[in-house]
Amino acid sequence: MVNKKELKPFDLRQYPIVPLVGVGVLLTRDNSLLIVKRKFDPDAGYWAIPGGHLDLGEKVEYAAEREAYEETGFIVKVSKLACIIDKIMYDSHGKVEYHYVLINYFVEQIEGDRDQEPIPNSDALDAKFVSYDELKDYTLTDSLIELLQQLKIGYDSI
């Protein structure tokens, strides 16, 4: 059993009693995808699209736009739903350690210089645009790999 007193604030999502809702954004530029290196678990140190948790009382599309700004400094607008991914991770004993329903959106940058580099912030250790051909050279989260495969964009398999 997990001792909640030992958990850090971001770890409170570990061993949830219900699935949690997460949002993600796909921002592309010149055949490249914006990705961030995750700071916290699940998947700390792995590369993923910008995203995070839906807050209580928050609309899903607003959450996606907010998370994009918080993690990269880009002001974006949701253009359309991309894909919904189930992210369920088990611990070594077979117990659900993390369970998310990830709602992913295509977004467009609506303000700022289109050549601006992302500025990692909040939950991101790093942020950059990576060409689809080079994504295989990064340690991507399983959910990002699944998303790219479902969308059939730039990433066939590992």
Secondary structure as UniProt FT lines:
FT   HELIX           4..6
FT   HELIX           9..13
FT   STRAND          20..26
FT   STRAND          28..29
FT   TURN            30..31
FT   STRAND          32..38
FT   TURN            44..45
FT   STRAND          47..48
FT   STRAND          51..53
FT   TURN            56..57
FT   HELIX           60..72
FT   STRAND          76..90
FT   TURN            92..93
FT   STRAND          96..109
FT   TURN            114..115
FT   TURN            122..123
FT   STRAND          124..131
FT   HELIX           132..137
FT   HELIX           142..151
//
